[in-house]
Amino acid sequence: MSSAASPTPHAAGGPTRAVLVGVDLGGHAPFDPTLDELALLAESAGDVAVARIIARRKAPDAALFVGSGKADEIKAMVAATAAQGVIFDQALSPAQQRNLEQHLGCPVADRTSLILDIFGQRAQSHEGKLQVELARLQYMATRLVRRWSHLERQAGGIGMRGGPGEAQIELDRRMIGDRIKTVKDRLEKVKRQRGTQRKARERRGTFRVSLVGYTNAGKSTLFNALVKARSYAADQLFATLDTTTRQLWLAEAGGSVSLSDTVGFIRDLPHKLVEAFEATLQEAADADLLLHVVDAASPNLAEQMAEVERVLAEIGADTVPQVLVYNKCDLLDDAAQPRADHDEVEAHPGVRRPRVFVSARDGRGLDTLRQVIAGVVRARLNVEPVEPVTTE
């Protein structure tokens, strides 16, 4: 379970057994009827899903999010499966989370705290750790009453007038506020450093390409295949958090471009996390070209592409030219295989984008992708095509 959900220790240090809960609130809110993505998130955090429960409501219950009847059903499922916690696919308010924990008798995490927990585990660089710490501090700041309920044993201020634990809670709130300010100041320094690096690349005339896409679309695998790098890549959500930049040689363009691998996007990515990763995501906003990597074998392809477009708009990168890269074509059935490795599609009315079908795993379509990137570079820089060198 997420550390934000105050998990209870379990035997032998094994994975936490969790019941997954999804609430269908109608067409106005995103909903995964299978809870498959939440199960992958739980697995990425080190938990194991032992049961799944779906609830349907017109609106969230103010106290328990799911209502008392469904809460009783969840409680019975927790007992029947010997689960040690419950994970909700939606964001819970501090009061809802506190009430659910009291009703169910076990820790409760929501989608936001689960994603924050994964980010906390995966961040490697100093910048990445600062970004995750900021988002988690901002999340914790809204949940001090719940997290510090044990402090009610402590007396309040002078003369016992402050109420149980009030002085300690205020102290912790002030400490978190001070820490948030410190982390923000450090991230601002990192942001200035990145700005200096970007200006240096601009002075050198470096063409900047950034990989973006839904988490687990295969960005890092594609990055490694293109530049022969050894960035961490795995078949799991948020395998990569820290931006990695390498030079990609394009023979057809007669030079190299700067290629950056960025953090993946996901549905309901916490807004505070987007804010915290502003310095990293700025790589995409400042790019000359985005390679929007898509999992061609995903049944939720359209929804995932739409979510990436939404986040790109949020960070001001929606006007950057894109090449759509349909990855994992090796997982498609024979009937679903594309007829050509390269075509064009209408992304928006009046906006057409190149589309390339590839398999980063077996190398299919990578030469075509390099040629497409080189074509964009030549068009932007008004460079004539470079003829391949032949030997007698």
Secondary structure as a PSIPRED ss2 file (coil, helix, strand):
# PSIPRED VFORMAT (PSIPRED V4.0)

   1 M C   1.000  0.000  0.000
   2 S C   1.000  0.000  0.000
   3 S H   0.000  1.000  0.000
   4 A H   0.000  1.000  0.000
   5 A H   0.000  1.000  0.000
   6 S C   1.000  0.000  0.000
   7 P C   1.000  0.000  0.000
   8 T C   1.000  0.000  0.000
   9 P C   1.000  0.000  0.000
  10 H C   1.000  0.000  0.000
  11 A H   0.000  1.000  0.000
  12 A H   0.000  1.000  0.000
  13 G H   0.000  1.000  0.000
  14 G C   1.000  0.000  0.000
  15 P C   1.000  0.000  0.000
  16 T E   0.000  0.000  1.000
  17 R E   0.000  0.000  1.000
  18 A E   0.000  0.000  1.000
  19 V E   0.000  0.000  1.000
  20 L E   0.000  0.000  1.000
  21 V E   0.000  0.000  1.000
  22 G E   0.000  0.000  1.000
  23 V E   0.000  0.000  1.000
  24 D E   0.000  0.000  1.000
  25 L C   1.000  0.000  0.000
  26 G C   1.000  0.000  0.000
  27 G C   1.000  0.000  0.000
  28 H C   1.000  0.000  0.000
  29 A C   1.000  0.000  0.000
  30 P C   1.000  0.000  0.000
  31 F C   1.000  0.000  0.000
  32 D C   1.000  0.000  0.000
  33 P C   1.000  0.000  0.000
  34 T C   1.000  0.000  0.000
  35 L C   1.000  0.000  0.000
  36 D H   0.000  1.000  0.000
  37 E H   0.000  1.000  0.000
  38 L H   0.000  1.000  0.000
  39 A H   0.000  1.000  0.000
  40 L H   0.000  1.000  0.000
  41 L H   0.000  1.000  0.000
  42 A H   0.000  1.000  0.000
  43 E H   0.000  1.000  0.000
  44 S H   0.000  1.000  0.000
  45 A C   1.000  0.000  0.000
  46 G C   1.000  0.000  0.000
  47 D E   0.000  0.000  1.000
  48 V E   0.000  0.000  1.000
  49 A E   0.000  0.000  1.000
  50 V E   0.000  0.000  1.000
  51 A E   0.000  0.000  1.000
  52 R E   0.000  0.000  1.000
  53 I E   0.000  0.000  1.000
  54 I E   0.000  0.000  1.000
  55 A E   0.000  0.000  1.000
  56 R E   0.000  0.000  1.000
  57 R C   1.000  0.000  0.000
  58 K C   1.000  0.000  0.000
  59 A C   1.000  0.000  0.000
  60 P C   1.000  0.000  0.000
  61 D E   0.000  0.000  1.000
  62 A C   1.000  0.000  0.000
  63 A C   1.000  0.000  0.000
  64 L C   1.000  0.000  0.000
  65 F E   0.000  0.000  1.000
  66 V C   1.000  0.000  0.000
  67 G C   1.000  0.000  0.000
  68 S H   0.000  1.000  0.000
  69 G H   0.000  1.000  0.000
  70 K H   0.000  1.000  0.000
  71 A H   0.000  1.000  0.000
  72 D H   0.000  1.000  0.000
  73 E H   0.000  1.000  0.000
  74 I H   0.000  1.000  0.000
  75 K H   0.000  1.000  0.000
  76 A H   0.000  1.000  0.000
  77 M H   0.000  1.000  0.000
  78 V H   0.000  1.000  0.000
  79 A H   0.000  1.000  0.000
  80 A H   0.000  1.000  0.000
  81 T H   0.000  1.000  0.000
  82 A C   1.000  0.000  0.000
  83 A C   1.000  0.000  0.000
  84 Q C   1.000  0.000  0.000
  85 G E   0.000  0.000  1.000
  86 V E   0.000  0.000  1.000
  87 I E   0.000  0.000  1.000
  88 F E   0.000  0.000  1.000
  89 D C   1.000  0.000  0.000
  90 Q C   1.000  0.000  0.000
  91 A C   1.000  0.000  0.000
  92 L C   1.000  0.000  0.000
  93 S C   1.000  0.000  0.000
  94 P H   0.000  1.000  0.000
  95 A H   0.000  1.000  0.000
  96 Q H   0.000  1.000  0.000
  97 Q H   0.000  1.000  0.000
  98 R H   0.000  1.000  0.000
  99 N H   0.000  1.000  0.000
 100 L H   0.000  1.000  0.000
 101 E H   0.000  1.000  0.000
 102 Q H   0.000  1.000  0.000
 103 H H   0.000  1.000  0.000
 104 L H   0.000  1.000  0.000
 105 G C   1.000  0.000  0.000
 106 C C   1.000  0.000  0.000
 107 P C   1.000  0.000  0.000
 108 V E   0.000  0.000  1.000
 109 A E   0.000  0.000  1.000
 110 D C   1.000  0.000  0.000
 111 R H   0.000  1.000  0.000
 112 T H   0.000  1.000  0.000
 113 S H   0.000  1.000  0.000
 114 L H   0.000  1.000  0.000
 115 I H   0.000  1.000  0.000
 116 L H   0.000  1.000  0.000
 117 D H   0.000  1.000  0.000
 118 I H   0.000  1.000  0.000
 119 F H   0.000  1.000  0.000
 120 G H   0.000  1.000  0.000
 121 Q H   0.000  1.000  0.000
 122 R H   0.000  1.000  0.000
 123 A C   1.000  0.000  0.000
 124 Q C   1.000  0.000  0.000
 125 S C   1.000  0.000  0.000
 126 H H   0.000  1.000  0.000
 127 E H   0.000  1.000  0.000
 128 G H   0.000  1.000  0.000
 129 K H   0.000  1.000  0.000
 130 L H   0.000  1.000  0.000
 131 Q H   0.000  1.000  0.000
 132 V H   0.000  1.000  0.000
 133 E H   0.000  1.000  0.000
 134 L H   0.000  1.000  0.000
 135 A H   0.000  1.000  0.000
 136 R H   0.000  1.000  0.000
 137 L H   0.000  1.000  0.000
 138 Q H   0.000  1.000  0.000
 139 Y H   0.000  1.000  0.000
 140 M H   0.000  1.000  0.000
 141 A H   0.000  1.000  0.000
 142 T C   1.000  0.000  0.000
 143 R C   1.000  0.000  0.000
 144 L H   0.000  1.000  0.000
 145 V H   0.000  1.000  0.000
 146 R H   0.000  1.000  0.000
 147 R H   0.000  1.000  0.000
 148 W C   1.000  0.000  0.000
 149 S H   0.000  1.000  0.000
 150 H H   0.000  1.000  0.000
 151 L H   0.000  1.000  0.000
 152 E H   0.000  1.000  0.000
 153 R H   0.000  1.000  0.000
 154 Q C   1.000  0.000  0.000
 155 A C   1.000  0.000  0.000
 156 G C   1.000  0.000  0.000
 157 G C   1.000  0.000  0.000
 158 I H   0.000  1.000  0.000
 159 G H   0.000  1.000  0.000
 160 M H   0.000  1.000  0.000
 161 R C   1.000  0.000  0.000
 162 G C   1.000  0.000  0.000
 163 G C   1.000  0.000  0.000
 164 P C   1.000  0.000  0.000
 165 G C   1.000  0.000  0.000
 166 E H   0.000  1.000  0.000
 167 A H   0.000  1.000  0.000
 168 Q H   0.000  1.000  0.000
 169 I H   0.000  1.000  0.000
 170 E H   0.000  1.000  0.000
 171 L H   0.000  1.000  0.000
 172 D H   0.000  1.000  0.000
 173 R H   0.000  1.000  0.000
 174 R H   0.000  1.000  0.000
 175 M H   0.000  1.000  0.000
 176 I H   0.000  1.000  0.000
 177 G H   0.000  1.000  0.000
 178 D H   0.000  1.000  0.000
 179 R H   0.000  1.000  0.000
 180 I H   0.000  1.000  0.000
 181 K H   0.000  1.000  0.000
 182 T H   0.000  1.000  0.000
 183 V H   0.000  1.000  0.000
 184 K H   0.000  1.000  0.000
 185 D H   0.000  1.000  0.000
 186 R H   0.000  1.000  0.000
 187 L H   0.000  1.000  0.000
 188 E H   0.000  1.000  0.000
 189 K H   0.000  1.000  0.000
 190 V H   0.000  1.000  0.000
 191 K H   0.000  1.000  0.000
 192 R H   0.000  1.000  0.000
 193 Q H   0.000  1.000  0.000
 194 R H   0.000  1.000  0.000
 195 G H   0.000  1.000  0.000
 196 T H   0.000  1.000  0.000
 197 Q H   0.000  1.000  0.000
 198 R H   0.000  1.000  0.000
 199 K H   0.000  1.000  0.000
 200 A H   0.000  1.000  0.000
 201 R H   0.000  1.000  0.000
 202 E H   0.000  1.000  0.000
 203 R H   0.000  1.000  0.000
 204 R C   1.000  0.000  0.000
 205 G C   1.000  0.000  0.000
 206 T C   1.000  0.000  0.000
 207 F C   1.000  0.000  0.000
 208 R E   0.000  0.000  1.000
 209 V E   0.000  0.000  1.000
 210 S E   0.000  0.000  1.000
 211 L E   0.000  0.000  1.000
 212 V E   0.000  0.000  1.000
 213 G E   0.000  0.000  1.000
 214 Y E   0.000  0.000  1.000
 215 T C   1.000  0.000  0.000
 216 N C   1.000  0.000  0.000
 217 A C   1.000  0.000  0.000
 218 G C   1.000  0.000  0.000
 219 K H   0.000  1.000  0.000
 220 S H   0.000  1.000  0.000
 221 T H   0.000  1.000  0.000
 222 L H   0.000  1.000  0.000
 223 F H   0.000  1.000  0.000
 224 N H   0.000  1.000  0.000
 225 A H   0.000  1.000  0.000
 226 L H   0.000  1.000  0.000
 227 V H   0.000  1.000  0.000
 228 K C   1.000  0.000  0.000
 229 A C   1.000  0.000  0.000
 230 R C   1.000  0.000  0.000
 231 S C   1.000  0.000  0.000
 232 Y C   1.000  0.000  0.000
 233 A C   1.000  0.000  0.000
 234 A C   1.000  0.000  0.000
 235 D C   1.000  0.000  0.000
 236 Q C   1.000  0.000  0.000
 237 L C   1.000  0.000  0.000
 238 F C   1.000  0.000  0.000
 239 A C   1.000  0.000  0.000
 240 T C   1.000  0.000  0.000
 241 L C   1.000  0.000  0.000
 242 D C   1.000  0.000  0.000
 243 T C   1.000  0.000  0.000
 244 T E   0.000  0.000  1.000
 245 T E   0.000  0.000  1.000
 246 R E   0.000  0.000  1.000
 247 Q E   0.000  0.000  1.000
 248 L E   0.000  0.000  1.000
 249 W E   0.000  0.000  1.000
 250 L E   0.000  0.000  1.000
 251 A H   0.000  1.000  0.000
 252 E H   0.000  1.000  0.000
 253 A H   0.000  1.000  0.000
 254 G C   1.000  0.000  0.000
 255 G E   0.000  0.000  1.000
 256 S E   0.000  0.000  1.000
 257 V E   0.000  0.000  1.000
 258 S E   0.000  0.000  1.000
 259 L E   0.000  0.000  1.000
 260 S E   0.000  0.000  1.000
 261 D E   0.000  0.000  1.000
 262 T C   1.000  0.000  0.000
 263 V C   1.000  0.000  0.000
 264 G C   1.000  0.000  0.000
 265 F E   0.000  0.000  1.000
 266 I C   1.000  0.000  0.000
 267 R C   1.000  0.000  0.000
 268 D C   1.000  0.000  0.000
 269 L C   1.000  0.000  0.000
 270 P C   1.000  0.000  0.000
 271 H H   0.000  1.000  0.000
 272 K H   0.000  1.000  0.000
 273 L H   0.000  1.000  0.000
 274 V H   0.000  1.000  0.000
 275 E H   0.000  1.000  0.000
 276 A H   0.000  1.000  0.000
 277 F C   1.000  0.000  0.000
 278 E H   0.000  1.000  0.000
 279 A H   0.000  1.000  0.000
 280 T H   0.000  1.000  0.000
 281 L H   0.000  1.000  0.000
 282 Q H   0.000  1.000  0.000
 283 E H   0.000  1.000  0.000
 284 A H   0.000  1.000  0.000
 285 A H   0.000  1.000  0.000
 286 D C   1.000  0.000  0.000
 287 A C   1.000  0.000  0.000
 288 D C   1.000  0.000  0.000
 289 L E   0.000  0.000  1.000
 290 L E   0.000  0.000  1.000
 291 L E   0.000  0.000  1.000
 292 H E   0.000  0.000  1.000
 293 V E   0.000  0.000  1.000
 294 V E   0.000  0.000  1.000
 295 D E   0.000  0.000  1.000
 296 A C   1.000  0.000  0.000
 297 A C   1.000  0.000  0.000
 298 S C   1.000  0.000  0.000
 299 P C   1.000  0.000  0.000
 300 N C   1.000  0.000  0.000
 301 L H   0.000  1.000  0.000
 302 A H   0.000  1.000  0.000
 303 E H   0.000  1.000  0.000
 304 Q H   0.000  1.000  0.000
 305 M H   0.000  1.000  0.000
 306 A H   0.000  1.000  0.000
 307 E H   0.000  1.000  0.000
 308 V H   0.000  1.000  0.000
 309 E H   0.000  1.000  0.000
 310 R H   0.000  1.000  0.000
 311 V H   0.000  1.000  0.000
 312 L H   0.000  1.000  0.000
 313 A H   0.000  1.000  0.000
 314 E H   0.000  1.000  0.000
 315 I C   1.000  0.000  0.000
 316 G C   1.000  0.000  0.000
 317 A C   1.000  0.000  0.000
 318 D C   1.000  0.000  0.000
 319 T C   1.000  0.000  0.000
 320 V C   1.000  0.000  0.000
 321 P C   1.000  0.000  0.000
 322 Q E   0.000  0.000  1.000
 323 V E   0.000  0.000  1.000
 324 L E   0.000  0.000  1.000
 325 V E   0.000  0.000  1.000
 326 Y E   0.000  0.000  1.000
 327 N E   0.000  0.000  1.000
 328 K C   1.000  0.000  0.000
 329 C H   0.000  1.000  0.000
 330 D H   0.000  1.000  0.000
 331 L H   0.000  1.000  0.000
 332 L C   1.000  0.000  0.000
 333 D C   1.000  0.000  0.000
 334 D H   0.000  1.000  0.000
 335 A H   0.000  1.000  0.000
 336 A H   0.000  1.000  0.000
 337 Q C   1.000  0.000  0.000
 338 P C   1.000  0.000  0.000
 339 R C   1.000  0.000  0.000
 340 A C   1.000  0.000  0.000
 341 D C   1.000  0.000  0.000
 342 H E   0.000  0.000  1.000
 343 D E   0.000  0.000  1.000
 344 E E   0.000  0.000  1.000
 345 V E   0.000  0.000  1.000
 346 E E   0.000  0.000  1.000
 347 A E   0.000  0.000  1.000
 348 H E   0.000  0.000  1.000
 349 P C   1.000  0.000  0.000
 350 G C   1.000  0.000  0.000
 351 V E   0.000  0.000  1.000
 352 R E   0.000  0.000  1.000
 353 R E   0.000  0.000  1.000
 354 P E   0.000  0.000  1.000
 355 R E   0.000  0.000  1.000
 356 V E   0.000  0.000  1.000
 357 F E   0.000  0.000  1.000
 358 V C   1.000  0.000  0.000
 359 S E   0.000  0.000  1.000
 360 A C   1.000  0.000  0.000
 361 R C   1.000  0.000  0.000
 362 D C   1.000  0.000  0.000
 363 G C   1.000  0.000  0.000
 364 R E   0.000  0.000  1.000
 365 G C   1.000  0.000  0.000
 366 L H   0.000  1.000  0.000
 367 D H   0.000  1.000  0.000
 368 T H   0.000  1.000  0.000
 369 L H   0.000  1.000  0.000
 370 R H   0.000  1.000  0.000
 371 Q H   0.000  1.000  0.000
 372 V H   0.000  1.000  0.000
 373 I H   0.000  1.000  0.000
 374 A H   0.000  1.000  0.000
 375 G H   0.000  1.000  0.000
 376 V H   0.000  1.000  0.000
 377 V H   0.000  1.000  0.000
 378 R H   0.000  1.000  0.000
 379 A H   0.000  1.000  0.000
 380 R H   0.000  1.000  0.000
 381 L H   0.000  1.000  0.000
 382 N C   1.000  0.000  0.000
 383 V C   1.000  0.000  0.000
 384 E C   1.000  0.000  0.000
 385 P C   1.000  0.000  0.000
 386 V C   1.000  0.000  0.000
 387 E C   1.000  0.000  0.000
 388 P C   1.000  0.000  0.000
 389 V C   1.000  0.000  0.000
 390 T C   1.000  0.000  0.000
 391 T C   1.000  0.000  0.000
 392 E C   1.000  0.000  0.000
